[in-house]
Amino acid sequence: MLVLSLRLCLKGMARYKNIAIANFTYNYCMSKFAMRLKELRKTSEMTQNDLAKLAGMKQQSISWWEANQNAPKITECIIPAKFYGISIDKLVGFI
């Protein structure tokens, strides 16, 4: 289920016959991801820089994700999901 959900949301948009539905689903998942990541980070009283160091990336990447300006790679979703103790499905808005 997790793999299927992630493929549909982040990578598998080509499977849809209707591009409008695929774009809506992708945008929905990314906006949920942005909101949840920011909410989780603030709840744990971390800065973007703290989370970036934990994930081994630049603070600018975290900023772009939270502003919904850039989408993370699926492998980059694993680190915050594990750190916050939630599934990737929940992080991207499927549950």
VOFIVEX-865586 format. One record per atom (N, C-alpha, C): residue number from 1; atom name; x negated, y, z negated. Coordinates in nm, 4 decimals. Each point is the difference from the previous one (the first is absolute). Example, Ala and Ser with C-alpha at 12.3 -4.5 7.8 and 13.67 -1.06 7.14 Angstrom:
VOFIVEX-865586
<site><k>1</k><a>N</a><x>-1.3190</x><y>-0.5690</y><z>-0.7800</z></site>
<site><k>1</k><a>CA</a><x>0.0890</x><y>0.1190</y><z>0.0000</z></site>
<site><k>1</k><a>C</a><x>-0.0900</x><y>0.1200</y><z>0.0000</z></site>
<site><k>2</k><a>N</a><x>0.0350</x><y>0.1050</y><z>0.0720</z></site>
<site><k>2</k><a>CA</a><x>-0.0820</x><y>0.1190</y><z>-0.0060</z></site>
<site><k>2</k><a>C</a><x>0.0770</x><y>0.1090</y><z>-0.0730</z></site>
***
This chain:
VOFIVEX-865586
<site><k>1</k><a>N</a><x>-0.0824</x><y>-0.1194</y><z>0.0000</z></site>
<site><k>1</k><a>CA</a><x>0.0824</x><y>0.1194</y><z>0.0000</z></site>
<site><k>1</k><a>C</a><x>-0.0865</x><y>0.1253</y><z>0.0000</z></site>
<site><k>2</k><a>N</a><x>-0.1026</x><y>0.0006</y><z>-0.0857</z></site>
<site><k>2</k><a>CA</a><x>-0.0880</x><y>0.1164</y><z>-0.0088</z></site>
<site><k>2</k><a>C</a><x>-0.0677</x><y>0.0273</y><z>0.1331</z></site>
<site><k>3</k><a>N</a><x>-0.0545</x><y>-0.1035</y><z>0.0605</z></site>
<site><k>3</k><a>CA</a><x>-0.0701</x><y>0.0176</y><z>0.1274</z></site>
<site><k>3</k><a>C</a><x>0.0969</x><y>0.0491</y><z>0.1071</z></site>
<site><k>4</k><a>N</a><x>0.1187</x><y>-0.0577</y><z>0.0048</z></site>
<site><k>4</k><a>CA</a><x>0.1004</x><y>0.0419</y><z>0.0975</z></site>
<site><k>4</k><a>C</a><x>0.0396</x><y>0.1458</y><z>-0.0225</z></site>
<site><k>5</k><a>N</a><x>0.0231</x><y>0.0383</y><z>-0.1245</z></site>
<site><k>5</k><a>CA</a><x>0.0375</x><y>0.1374</y><z>-0.0317</z></site>
<site><k>5</k><a>C</a><x>-0.1073</x><y>0.0984</y><z>0.0446</z></site>
<site><k>6</k><a>N</a><x>-0.1232</x><y>-0.0319</y><z>-0.0298</z></site>
<site><k>6</k><a>CA</a><x>-0.1094</x><y>0.0900</y><z>0.0358</z></site>
<site><k>6</k><a>C</a><x>-0.0170</x><y>0.0105</y><z>0.1500</z></site>
<site><k>7</k><a>N</a><x>0.0157</x><y>-0.1123</y><z>0.0685</z></site>
<site><k>7</k><a>CA</a><x>-0.0108</x><y>0.0050</y><z>0.1459</z></site>
<site><k>7</k><a>C</a><x>0.1081</x><y>0.0883</y><z>0.0590</z></site>
<site><k>8</k><a>N</a><x>0.1214</x><y>-0.0133</y><z>-0.0496</z></site>
<site><k>8</k><a>CA</a><x>0.1098</x><y>0.0807</y><z>0.0522</z></site>
<site><k>8</k><a>C</a><x>-0.0208</x><y>0.1475</y><z>-0.0285</z></site>
<site><k>9</k><a>N</a><x>-0.0473</x><y>0.0297</y><z>-0.1188</z></site>
<site><k>9</k><a>CA</a><x>-0.0127</x><y>0.1401</y><z>-0.0392</z></site>
<site><k>9</k><a>C</a><x>-0.1246</x><y>0.0669</y><z>0.0555</z></site>
<site><k>10</k><a>N</a><x>-0.1126</x><y>-0.0642</y><z>-0.0075</z></site>
<site><k>10</k><a>CA</a><x>-0.1256</x><y>0.0664</y><z>0.0321</z></site>
<site><k>10</k><a>C</a><x>-0.0610</x><y>-0.0376</y><z>0.1344</z></site>
<site><k>11</k><a>N</a><x>0.0232</x><y>-0.1217</y><z>0.0450</z></site>
<site><k>11</k><a>CA</a><x>-0.0689</x><y>-0.0446</y><z>0.1198</z></site>
<site><k>11</k><a>C</a><x>0.0915</x><y>-0.0523</y><z>0.1097</z></site>
<site><k>12</k><a>N</a><x>0.1160</x><y>-0.0507</y><z>-0.0352</z></site>
<site><k>12</k><a>CA</a><x>0.0796</x><y>-0.0745</y><z>0.0954</z></site>
<site><k>12</k><a>C</a><x>0.1085</x><y>0.0776</y><z>0.0707</z></site>
<site><k>13</k><a>N</a><x>-0.0153</x><y>0.1280</y><z>0.0129</z></site>
<site><k>13</k><a>CA</a><x>0.1037</x><y>0.0808</y><z>0.0616</z></site>
<site><k>13</k><a>C</a><x>0.0250</x><y>-0.0370</y><z>0.1464</z></site>
<site><k>14</k><a>N</a><x>-0.0969</x><y>-0.0581</y><z>0.0661</z></site>
<site><k>14</k><a>CA</a><x>0.0172</x><y>-0.0383</y><z>0.1404</z></site>
<site><k>14</k><a>C</a><x>0.1031</x><y>-0.1107</y><z>0.0159</z></site>
<site><k>15</k><a>N</a><x>0.0307</x><y>-0.0703</y><z>-0.1086</z></site>
<site><k>15</k><a>CA</a><x>0.0986</x><y>-0.1078</y><z>0.0072</z></site>
<site><k>15</k><a>C</a><x>0.1421</x><y>0.0527</y><z>0.0174</z></site>
<site><k>16</k><a>N</a><x>0.0220</x><y>0.1217</y><z>-0.0393</z></site>
<site><k>16</k><a>CA</a><x>0.1344</x><y>0.0564</y><z>0.0142</z></site>
<site><k>16</k><a>C</a><x>0.0267</x><y>0.0330</y><z>0.1470</z></site>
<site><k>17</k><a>N</a><x>0.1209</x><y>-0.0263</y><z>0.0436</z></site>
<site><k>17</k><a>CA</a><x>0.0374</x><y>0.0361</y><z>0.1363</z></site>
<site><k>17</k><a>C</a><x>0.0397</x><y>0.1469</y><z>0.0061</z></site>
<site><k>18</k><a>N</a><x>0.0448</x><y>0.0538</y><z>-0.1110</z></site>
<site><k>18</k><a>CA</a><x>0.0421</x><y>0.1392</y><z>-0.0045</z></site>
<site><k>18</k><a>C</a><x>-0.1073</x><y>0.0816</y><z>-0.0724</z></site>
<site><k>19</k><a>N</a><x>-0.0715</x><y>0.0808</y><z>0.0725</z></site>
<site><k>19</k><a>CA</a><x>-0.1108</x><y>0.0777</y><z>-0.0564</z></site>
<site><k>19</k><a>C</a><x>0.0481</x><y>0.0962</y><z>-0.1083</z></site>
<site><k>20</k><a>N</a><x>0.1210</x><y>0.0533</y><z>0.0149</z></site>
<site><k>20</k><a>CA</a><x>0.0525</x><y>0.0928</y><z>-0.1003</z></site>
<site><k>20</k><a>C</a><x>0.0117</x><y>-0.0680</y><z>-0.1358</z></site>
<site><k>21</k><a>N</a><x>0.0441</x><y>-0.1252</y><z>-0.0031</z></site>
<site><k>21</k><a>CA</a><x>0.0111</x><y>-0.0743</y><z>-0.1255</z></site>
<site><k>21</k><a>C</a><x>-0.1389</x><y>-0.0253</y><z>-0.0576</z></site>
<site><k>22</k><a>N</a><x>-0.0931</x><y>-0.0354</y><z>0.0852</z></site>
<site><k>22</k><a>CA</a><x>-0.1366</x><y>-0.0252</y><z>-0.0456</z></site>
<site><k>22</k><a>C</a><x>-0.0611</x><y>0.1263</y><z>-0.0602</z></site>
<site><k>23</k><a>N</a><x>0.0178</x><y>0.1127</y><z>0.0655</z></site>
<site><k>23</k><a>CA</a><x>-0.0542</x><y>0.1254</y><z>-0.0519</z></site>
<site><k>23</k><a>C</a><x>0.0640</x><y>0.0377</y><z>-0.1322</z></site>
<site><k>24</k><a>N</a><x>0.1313</x><y>-0.0184</y><z>-0.0102</z></site>
<site><k>24</k><a>CA</a><x>0.0693</x><y>0.0302</y><z>-0.1250</z></site>
<site><k>24</k><a>C</a><x>-0.0536</x><y>-0.0872</y><z>-0.1125</z></site>
<site><k>25</k><a>N</a><x>-0.0136</x><y>-0.1296</y><z>0.0249</z></site>
<site><k>25</k><a>CA</a><x>-0.0481</x><y>-0.0928</y><z>-0.1023</z></site>
<site><k>25</k><a>C</a><x>-0.1416</x><y>0.0359</y><z>-0.0436</z></site>
<site><k>26</k><a>N</a><x>-0.0857</x><y>0.0262</y><z>0.0966</z></site>
<site><k>26</k><a>CA</a><x>-0.1386</x><y>0.0365</y><z>-0.0312</z></site>
<site><k>26</k><a>C</a><x>-0.0044</x><y>0.1287</y><z>-0.0824</z></site>
<site><k>27</k><a>N</a><x>0.0736</x><y>0.1017</y><z>0.0431</z></site>
<site><k>27</k><a>CA</a><x>0.0010</x><y>0.1281</y><z>-0.0719</z></site>
<site><k>27</k><a>C</a><x>0.0573</x><y>-0.0156</y><z>-0.1400</z></site>
<site><k>28</k><a>N</a><x>0.1031</x><y>-0.0815</y><z>-0.0140</z></site>
<site><k>28</k><a>CA</a><x>0.0597</x><y>-0.0250</y><z>-0.1308</z></site>
<site><k>28</k><a>C</a><x>-0.1022</x><y>-0.0646</y><z>-0.0929</z></site>
<site><k>29</k><a>N</a><x>-0.0686</x><y>-0.1023</y><z>0.0479</z></site>
<site><k>29</k><a>CA</a><x>-0.0994</x><y>-0.0695</y><z>-0.0819</z></site>
<site><k>29</k><a>C</a><x>-0.1138</x><y>0.0925</y><z>-0.0404</z></site>
<site><k>30</k><a>N</a><x>-0.0468</x><y>0.0796</y><z>0.0927</z></site>
<site><k>30</k><a>CA</a><x>-0.1113</x><y>0.0888</y><z>-0.0313</z></site>
<site><k>30</k><a>C</a><x>0.0414</x><y>0.1109</y><z>-0.0961</z></site>
<site><k>31</k><a>N</a><x>0.1211</x><y>0.0506</y><z>0.0110</z></site>
<site><k>31</k><a>CA</a><x>0.0432</x><y>0.1042</y><z>-0.0943</z></site>
<site><k>31</k><a>C</a><x>0.0196</x><y>-0.0598</y><z>-0.1388</z></site>
<site><k>32</k><a>N</a><x>0.0523</x><y>-0.1225</y><z>-0.0078</z></site>
<site><k>32</k><a>CA</a><x>0.0121</x><y>-0.0682</y><z>-0.1293</z></site>
<site><k>32</k><a>C</a><x>-0.1379</x><y>-0.0259</y><z>-0.0596</z></site>
<site><k>33</k><a>N</a><x>-0.0929</x><y>-0.0435</y><z>0.0836</z></site>
<site><k>33</k><a>CA</a><x>-0.1369</x><y>-0.0241</y><z>-0.0465</z></site>
<site><k>33</k><a>C</a><x>-0.0588</x><y>0.1283</y><z>-0.0585</z></site>
<site><k>34</k><a>N</a><x>0.0149</x><y>0.1110</y><z>0.0708</z></site>
<site><k>34</k><a>CA</a><x>-0.0550</x><y>0.1282</y><z>-0.0452</z></site>
<site><k>34</k><a>C</a><x>0.0595</x><y>0.0403</y><z>-0.1347</z></site>
<site><k>35</k><a>N</a><x>0.1319</x><y>-0.0104</y><z>-0.0129</z></site>
<site><k>35</k><a>CA</a><x>0.0658</x><y>0.0385</y><z>-0.1252</z></site>
<site><k>35</k><a>C</a><x>-0.0398</x><y>-0.0911</y><z>-0.1152</z></site>
<site><k>36</k><a>N</a><x>-0.0014</x><y>-0.1304</y><z>0.0248</z></site>
<site><k>36</k><a>CA</a><x>-0.0320</x><y>-0.0938</y><z>-0.1082</z></site>
<site><k>36</k><a>C</a><x>-0.1449</x><y>0.0102</y><z>-0.0430</z></site>
<site><k>37</k><a>N</a><x>-0.0909</x><y>0.0168</y><z>0.0952</z></site>
<site><k>37</k><a>CA</a><x>-0.1414</x><y>0.0120</y><z>-0.0359</z></site>
<site><k>37</k><a>C</a><x>-0.0221</x><y>0.1224</y><z>-0.0883</z></site>
<site><k>38</k><a>N</a><x>0.0574</x><y>0.1117</y><z>0.0393</z></site>
<site><k>38</k><a>CA</a><x>-0.0156</x><y>0.1229</y><z>-0.0788</z></site>
<site><k>38</k><a>C</a><x>0.0628</x><y>-0.0152</y><z>-0.1381</z></site>
<site><k>39</k><a>N</a><x>0.1186</x><y>-0.0586</y><z>-0.0044</z></site>
<site><k>39</k><a>CA</a><x>0.0684</x><y>-0.0213</y><z>-0.1274</z></site>
<site><k>39</k><a>C</a><x>-0.0812</x><y>-0.0899</y><z>-0.0929</z></site>
<site><k>40</k><a>N</a><x>-0.0515</x><y>-0.1093</y><z>0.0531</z></site>
<site><k>40</k><a>CA</a><x>-0.0811</x><y>-0.0921</y><z>-0.0798</z></site>
<site><k>40</k><a>C</a><x>-0.1285</x><y>0.0659</y><z>-0.0486</z></site>
<site><k>41</k><a>N</a><x>-0.0626</x><y>0.0756</y><z>0.0881</z></site>
<site><k>41</k><a>CA</a><x>-0.1250</x><y>0.0663</y><z>-0.0372</z></site>
<site><k>41</k><a>C</a><x>0.0238</x><y>0.1013</y><z>-0.1107</z></site>
<site><k>42</k><a>N</a><x>0.1044</x><y>0.0801</y><z>0.0124</z></site>
<site><k>42</k><a>CA</a><x>0.0288</x><y>0.1020</y><z>-0.1010</z></site>
<site><k>42</k><a>C</a><x>0.0438</x><y>-0.0626</y><z>-0.1325</z></site>
<site><k>43</k><a>N</a><x>0.0763</x><y>-0.1087</y><z>0.0073</z></site>
<site><k>43</k><a>CA</a><x>0.0433</x><y>-0.0692</y><z>-0.1218</z></site>
<site><k>43</k><a>C</a><x>-0.1192</x><y>-0.0533</y><z>-0.0782</z></site>
<site><k>44</k><a>N</a><x>-0.1009</x><y>-0.0455</y><z>0.0717</z></site>
<site><k>44</k><a>CA</a><x>-0.1199</x><y>-0.0520</y><z>-0.0660</z></site>
<site><k>44</k><a>C</a><x>-0.1020</x><y>0.1100</y><z>-0.0304</z></site>
<site><k>45</k><a>N</a><x>0.0406</x><y>0.1250</y><z>0.0236</z></site>
<site><k>45</k><a>CA</a><x>-0.0836</x><y>0.1177</y><z>-0.0292</z></site>
<site><k>45</k><a>C</a><x>-0.1363</x><y>-0.0056</y><z>0.0684</z></site>
<site><k>46</k><a>N</a><x>0.0029</x><y>-0.0408</y><z>0.1252</z></site>
<site><k>46</k><a>CA</a><x>-0.1217</x><y>-0.0040</y><z>0.0814</z></site>
<site><k>46</k><a>C</a><x>0.0035</x><y>0.1131</y><z>0.1017</z></site>
<site><k>47</k><a>N</a><x>-0.1166</x><y>0.0456</y><z>0.0379</z></site>
<site><k>47</k><a>CA</a><x>-0.0098</x><y>0.0953</y><z>0.1099</z></site>
<site><k>47</k><a>C</a><x>-0.0155</x><y>-0.0779</y><z>0.1301</z></site>
<site><k>48</k><a>N</a><x>0.0161</x><y>0.0694</y><z>0.1103</z></site>
<site><k>48</k><a>CA</a><x>-0.0240</x><y>-0.0645</y><z>0.1293</z></site>
<site><k>48</k><a>C</a><x>-0.1442</x><y>-0.0483</y><z>0.0081</z></site>
<site><k>49</k><a>N</a><x>-0.0896</x><y>0.0770</y><z>-0.0559</z></site>
<site><k>49</k><a>CA</a><x>-0.1412</x><y>-0.0370</y><z>0.0019</z></site>
<site><k>49</k><a>C</a><x>-0.0251</x><y>-0.1278</y><z>-0.0808</z></site>
<site><k>50</k><a>N</a><x>0.0684</x><y>-0.0141</y><z>-0.1147</z></site>
<site><k>50</k><a>CA</a><x>-0.0137</x><y>-0.1217</y><z>-0.0812</z></site>
<site><k>50</k><a>C</a><x>0.0440</x><y>-0.1227</y><z>0.0790</z></site>
<site><k>51</k><a>N</a><x>0.1157</x><y>0.0113</y><z>0.0648</z></site>
<site><k>51</k><a>CA</a><x>0.0513</x><y>-0.1116</y><z>0.0785</z></site>
<site><k>51</k><a>C</a><x>-0.0898</x><y>-0.0305</y><z>0.1195</z></site>
<site><k>52</k><a>N</a><x>-0.0522</x><y>0.1042</y><z>0.0611</z></site>
<site><k>52</k><a>CA</a><x>-0.0896</x><y>-0.0193</y><z>0.1145</z></site>
<site><k>52</k><a>C</a><x>-0.1270</x><y>-0.0740</y><z>-0.0421</z></site>
<site><k>53</k><a>N</a><x>-0.0558</x><y>0.0376</y><z>-0.1133</z></site>
<site><k>53</k><a>CA</a><x>-0.1197</x><y>-0.0692</y><z>-0.0486</z></site>
<site><k>53</k><a>C</a><x>0.0299</x><y>-0.1463</y><z>-0.0293</z></site>
<site><k>54</k><a>N</a><x>0.1142</x><y>-0.0259</y><z>-0.0608</z></site>
<site><k>54</k><a>CA</a><x>0.0413</x><y>-0.1366</y><z>-0.0300</z></site>
<site><k>54</k><a>C</a><x>0.0129</x><y>-0.0829</y><z>0.1279</z></site>
<site><k>55</k><a>N</a><x>0.0549</x><y>0.0618</y><z>0.1038</z></site>
<site><k>55</k><a>CA</a><x>0.0237</x><y>-0.0693</y><z>0.1263</z></site>
<site><k>55</k><a>C</a><x>-0.1222</x><y>0.0008</y><z>0.0916</z></site>
<site><k>56</k><a>N</a><x>-0.1029</x><y>0.0766</y><z>-0.0356</z></site>
<site><k>56</k><a>CA</a><x>-0.1208</x><y>0.0051</y><z>0.0822</z></site>
<site><k>56</k><a>C</a><x>0.0203</x><y>0.0773</y><z>0.1287</z></site>
<site><k>57</k><a>N</a><x>0.0742</x><y>0.1100</y><z>-0.0085</z></site>
<site><k>57</k><a>CA</a><x>0.0244</x><y>0.0818</y><z>0.1184</z></site>
<site><k>57</k><a>C</a><x>-0.0056</x><y>0.1474</y><z>-0.0375</z></site>
<site><k>58</k><a>N</a><x>0.0266</x><y>0.0855</y><z>0.0963</z></site>
<site><k>58</k><a>CA</a><x>-0.0057</x><y>0.1432</y><z>-0.0229</z></site>
<site><k>58</k><a>C</a><x>0.1321</x><y>0.0505</y><z>-0.0588</z></site>
<site><k>59</k><a>N</a><x>-0.0104</x><y>0.1056</y><z>-0.0785</z></site>
<site><k>59</k><a>CA</a><x>0.1187</x><y>0.0624</y><z>-0.0590</z></site>
<site><k>59</k><a>C</a><x>0.0932</x><y>0.0502</y><z>0.1086</z></site>
<site><k>60</k><a>N</a><x>-0.0553</x><y>0.0429</y><z>0.1106</z></site>
<site><k>60</k><a>CA</a><x>0.0796</x><y>0.0522</y><z>0.1110</z></site>
<site><k>60</k><a>C</a><x>0.0965</x><y>-0.1066</y><z>0.0538</z></site>
<site><k>61</k><a>N</a><x>-0.0423</x><y>-0.1249</y><z>0.0001</z></site>
<site><k>61</k><a>CA</a><x>0.0880</x><y>-0.1085</y><z>0.0463</z></site>
<site><k>61</k><a>C</a><x>0.1226</x><y>-0.0115</y><z>-0.0900</z></site>
<site><k>62</k><a>N</a><x>-0.0212</x><y>0.0041</y><z>-0.1309</z></site>
<site><k>62</k><a>CA</a><x>0.1115</x><y>-0.0072</y><z>-0.0952</z></site>
<site><k>62</k><a>C</a><x>0.0928</x><y>0.1193</y><z>0.0205</z></site>
<site><k>63</k><a>N</a><x>-0.0574</x><y>0.1163</y><z>0.0186</z></site>
<site><k>63</k><a>CA</a><x>0.0793</x><y>0.1207</y><z>0.0241</z></site>
<site><k>63</k><a>C</a><x>0.0861</x><y>-0.0133</y><z>0.1249</z></site>
<site><k>64</k><a>N</a><x>-0.0581</x><y>-0.0492</y><z>0.1069</z></site>
<site><k>64</k><a>CA</a><x>0.0742</x><y>-0.0190</y><z>0.1254</z></site>
<site><k>64</k><a>C</a><x>0.1125</x><y>-0.1011</y><z>-0.0177</z></site>
<site><k>65</k><a>N</a><x>-0.0267</x><y>-0.1087</y><z>-0.0725</z></site>
<site><k>65</k><a>CA</a><x>0.1033</x><y>-0.1001</y><z>-0.0231</z></site>
<site><k>65</k><a>C</a><x>0.1164</x><y>0.0591</y><z>-0.0775</z></site>
<site><k>66</k><a>N</a><x>-0.0319</x><y>0.0721</y><z>-0.1085</z></site>
<site><k>66</k><a>CA</a><x>0.1051</x><y>0.0567</y><z>-0.0837</z></site>
<site><k>66</k><a>C</a><x>0.0798</x><y>0.1087</y><z>0.0722</z></site>
<site><k>67</k><a>N</a><x>-0.0623</x><y>0.0665</y><z>0.0941</z></site>
<site><k>67</k><a>CA</a><x>0.0689</x><y>0.1030</y><z>0.0784</z></site>
<site><k>67</k><a>C</a><x>0.0693</x><y>-0.0611</y><z>0.1223</z></site>
<site><k>68</k><a>N</a><x>-0.0101</x><y>-0.1316</y><z>0.0158</z></site>
<site><k>68</k><a>CA</a><x>0.0579</x><y>-0.0724</y><z>0.1125</z></site>
<site><k>68</k><a>C</a><x>-0.0534</x><y>0.0516</y><z>0.1337</z></site>
<site><k>69</k><a>N</a><x>-0.1278</x><y>0.0349</y><z>0.0013</z></site>
<site><k>69</k><a>CA</a><x>-0.0650</x><y>0.0477</y><z>0.1224</z></site>
<site><k>69</k><a>C</a><x>-0.0784</x><y>-0.1096</y><z>0.0695</z></site>
<site><k>70</k><a>N</a><x>-0.0262</x><y>-0.1076</y><z>-0.0720</z></site>
<site><k>70</k><a>CA</a><x>-0.0775</x><y>-0.1100</y><z>0.0555</z></site>
<site><k>70</k><a>C</a><x>0.0446</x><y>-0.1284</y><z>-0.0683</z></site>
<site><k>71</k><a>N</a><x>0.0027</x><y>-0.1078</y><z>0.0732</z></site>
<site><k>71</k><a>CA</a><x>0.0406</x><y>-0.1293</y><z>-0.0560</z></site>
<site><k>71</k><a>C</a><x>-0.1227</x><y>-0.0835</y><z>-0.0338</z></site>
<site><k>72</k><a>N</a><x>0.0040</x><y>-0.0680</y><z>-0.1130</z></site>
<site><k>72</k><a>CA</a><x>-0.1131</x><y>-0.0860</y><z>-0.0358</z></site>
<site><k>72</k><a>C</a><x>0.0012</x><y>-0.1289</y><z>0.0802</z></site>
<site><k>73</k><a>N</a><x>-0.1168</x><y>-0.0603</y><z>0.0106</z></site>
<site><k>73</k><a>CA</a><x>-0.0088</x><y>-0.1349</y><z>0.0558</z></site>
<site><k>73</k><a>C</a><x>0.0583</x><y>-0.0951</y><z>-0.1042</z></site>
<site><k>74</k><a>N</a><x>0.0464</x><y>-0.1126</y><z>0.0444</z></site>
<site><k>74</k><a>CA</a><x>0.0597</x><y>-0.0959</y><z>-0.0927</z></site>
<site><k>74</k><a>C</a><x>-0.0994</x><y>-0.0412</y><z>-0.1080</z></site>
<site><k>75</k><a>N</a><x>-0.1262</x><y>-0.0119</y><z>0.0356</z></site>
<site><k>75</k><a>CA</a><x>-0.1006</x><y>-0.0386</y><z>-0.0987</z></site>
<site><k>75</k><a>C</a><x>-0.0199</x><y>0.1084</y><z>-0.1054</z></site>
<site><k>76</k><a>N</a><x>0.0274</x><y>0.1242</y><z>0.0359</z></site>
<site><k>76</k><a>CA</a><x>-0.0145</x><y>0.1097</y><z>-0.0954</z></site>
<site><k>76</k><a>C</a><x>0.1179</x><y>0.0073</y><z>-0.0968</z></site>
<site><k>77</k><a>N</a><x>0.1104</x><y>-0.0633</y><z>0.0313</z></site>
<site><k>77</k><a>CA</a><x>0.1165</x><y>-0.0037</y><z>-0.0891</z></site>
<site><k>77</k><a>C</a><x>-0.0202</x><y>-0.0969</y><z>-0.1160</z></site>
<site><k>78</k><a>N</a><x>-0.0885</x><y>-0.0947</y><z>0.0181</z></site>
<site><k>78</k><a>CA</a><x>-0.0196</x><y>-0.1034</y><z>-0.1013</z></site>
<site><k>78</k><a>C</a><x>-0.0567</x><y>0.0584</y><z>-0.1294</z></site>
<site><k>79</k><a>N</a><x>-0.0947</x><y>0.0911</y><z>0.0103</z></site>
<site><k>79</k><a>CA</a><x>-0.0674</x><y>0.0528</y><z>-0.1191</z></site>
<site><k>79</k><a>C</a><x>0.0968</x><y>0.0726</y><z>-0.0933</z></site>
<site><k>80</k><a>N</a><x>0.0773</x><y>0.0995</y><z>0.0492</z></site>
<site><k>80</k><a>CA</a><x>0.0934</x><y>0.0644</y><z>-0.0941</z></site>
<site><k>80</k><a>C</a><x>0.1085</x><y>-0.0953</y><z>-0.0497</z></site>
<site><k>81</k><a>N</a><x>0.0452</x><y>-0.0926</y><z>0.0841</z></site>
<site><k>81</k><a>CA</a><x>0.1030</x><y>-0.0945</y><z>-0.0440</z></site>
<site><k>81</k><a>C</a><x>-0.0521</x><y>-0.0861</y><z>-0.1148</z></site>
<site><k>82</k><a>N</a><x>-0.1201</x><y>-0.0516</y><z>0.0136</z></site>
<site><k>82</k><a>CA</a><x>-0.0589</x><y>-0.0811</y><z>-0.1079</z></site>
<site><k>82</k><a>C</a><x>-0.0241</x><y>0.0843</y><z>-0.1247</z></site>
<site><k>83</k><a>N</a><x>-0.0535</x><y>0.1192</y><z>0.0178</z></site>
<site><k>83</k><a>CA</a><x>-0.0306</x><y>0.0860</y><z>-0.1141</z></site>
<site><k>83</k><a>C</a><x>0.1253</x><y>0.0321</y><z>-0.0801</z></site>
<site><k>84</k><a>N</a><x>0.1091</x><y>0.0307</y><z>0.0686</z></site>
<site><k>84</k><a>CA</a><x>0.1239</x><y>0.0369</y><z>-0.0679</z></site>
<site><k>84</k><a>C</a><x>0.0876</x><y>-0.1201</y><z>-0.0331</z></site>
<site><k>85</k><a>N</a><x>-0.0419</x><y>-0.1182</y><z>0.0405</z></site>
<site><k>85</k><a>CA</a><x>0.0714</x><y>-0.1215</y><z>-0.0358</z></site>
<site><k>85</k><a>C</a><x>0.1341</x><y>-0.0162</y><z>0.0702</z></site>
<site><k>86</k><a>N</a><x>0.0072</x><y>0.0451</y><z>0.1253</z></site>
<site><k>86</k><a>CA</a><x>0.1234</x><y>-0.0145</y><z>0.0781</z></site>
<site><k>86</k><a>C</a><x>-0.0317</x><y>-0.0683</y><z>0.1322</z></site>
<site><k>87</k><a>N</a><x>0.1031</x><y>-0.0481</y><z>0.0654</z></site>
<site><k>87</k><a>CA</a><x>-0.0198</x><y>-0.0629</y><z>0.1296</z></site>
<site><k>87</k><a>C</a><x>-0.0138</x><y>0.1061</y><z>0.1087</z></site>
<site><k>88</k><a>N</a><x>-0.0575</x><y>-0.0369</y><z>0.1112</z></site>
<site><k>88</k><a>CA</a><x>-0.0093</x><y>0.0923</y><z>0.1131</z></site>
<site><k>88</k><a>C</a><x>0.1398</x><y>0.0291</y><z>0.0529</z></site>
<site><k>89</k><a>N</a><x>0.0892</x><y>-0.0981</y><z>-0.0070</z></site>
<site><k>89</k><a>CA</a><x>0.1386</x><y>0.0234</y><z>0.0411</z></site>
<site><k>89</k><a>C</a><x>0.0609</x><y>0.1162</y><z>-0.0770</z></site>
<site><k>90</k><a>N</a><x>-0.0222</x><y>0.0028</y><z>-0.1296</z></site>
<site><k>90</k><a>CA</a><x>0.0548</x><y>0.1084</y><z>-0.0816</z></site>
<site><k>90</k><a>C</a><x>-0.0695</x><y>0.1323</y><z>0.0317</z></site>
<site><k>91</k><a>N</a><x>-0.1288</x><y>-0.0065</y><z>0.0233</z></site>
<site><k>91</k><a>CA</a><x>-0.0757</x><y>0.1210</y><z>0.0299</z></site>
<site><k>91</k><a>C</a><x>0.0470</x><y>0.0663</y><z>0.1299</z></site>
<site><k>92</k><a>N</a><x>0.0373</x><y>-0.0791</y><z>0.0999</z></site>
<site><k>92</k><a>CA</a><x>0.0431</x><y>0.0577</y><z>0.1280</z></site>
<site><k>92</k><a>C</a><x>0.1509</x><y>0.0132</y><z>0.0124</z></site>
<site><k>93</k><a>N</a><x>0.0744</x><y>-0.0327</y><z>-0.1062</z></site>
<site><k>93</k><a>CA</a><x>0.1425</x><y>0.0284</y><z>-0.0014</z></site>
<site><k>93</k><a>C</a><x>0.0945</x><y>-0.1106</y><z>0.0398</z></site>
<site><k>94</k><a>N</a><x>-0.0474</x><y>-0.1236</y><z>0.0059</z></site>
<site><k>94</k><a>CA</a><x>0.0896</x><y>-0.1092</y><z>0.0356</z></site>
<site><k>94</k><a>C</a><x>0.0829</x><y>-0.0470</y><z>-0.1189</z></site>
<site><k>95</k><a>N</a><x>-0.0518</x><y>0.0181</y><z>-0.1212</z></site>
<site><k>95</k><a>CA</a><x>0.0760</x><y>-0.0378</y><z>-0.1201</z></site>
<site><k>95</k><a>C</a><x>-0.0121</x><y>0.1080</y><z>-0.1041</z></site>
***
